[in-house]
Amino acid sequence: EVPLVLKQGELYVSAAFAGALGAVIARLFTNDPLVVLGICAALTWALRAGSLAFGWRLPVYHARPPRN
């Protein structure tokens, strides 16, 4: 079976990326590492928990058969 992290459409890596991006943006406005960490953790947790609780998914690419 495929691990949950690698399943198509799951908000796992995307939530981590959004949290990291939030940390970078927060760092532009404050030098307090606890504030940056809090924003990163809250954003990542909110996206991941929302995806589990509400079934949020990313769109999945489906290739079309080639035309002849």
N, C-alpha and C positions, 0 to 999 in steps of 0.2 A: 504494500500500500504506500502511496505517496505521502510524505510528511505534510502536515498542515501548512508549514512555511512555504512549501514549493507548489502548492495547489494553485492553479490558474484562477484569477479573480479575487484571491484573498488579499485583504488589506493588512499585510504584515510588514513587508519591506517598505511599502509606500508610507505607512505610518511612521516607521523609523526614519525614513528620509525627511518627512514633513517635520518631525521633531528636531532633527539635526538642522534643518533649514530655519526653524523657529529659534534655535539656539544661536545660530549665526546672526540672525536679524536682531535678537535680543541683545547680543554682545555689542552691536552698534550703538545701542542706547544706554547700556549700563555696564559697569565693570564688576558688579557684584556677582560672584560665581553662583551663589545660592539662588539668586533671581533667575539667572540664565538656566540653571539646572531645573528649577521649578517650572519654567515655561516649557522647556524641552520635555520634561516628564509629563506635564499636564497635557500637552498637545498630543504626544505619542499615545498616552493612555486613553484620551478621549476618542481618538480615531480608532484605535484597536478595540476598545470596549464597545464603541458604537457599532463597529462592524460585526462583532459577535452578538450583541444584543438585538440589533435591528436588521441584521442580514445585509449590511452594505457590502457591495462587491464592485470590483473593477470590471470594465468591459473586457471581454475575451475575444481575441482575433480568431476568426474562422476563415481559412483559406478557401478561395473558390476553385472549383475544378478548372483546368486549363481549357481555353476555347480552341476549337479546331478550325 
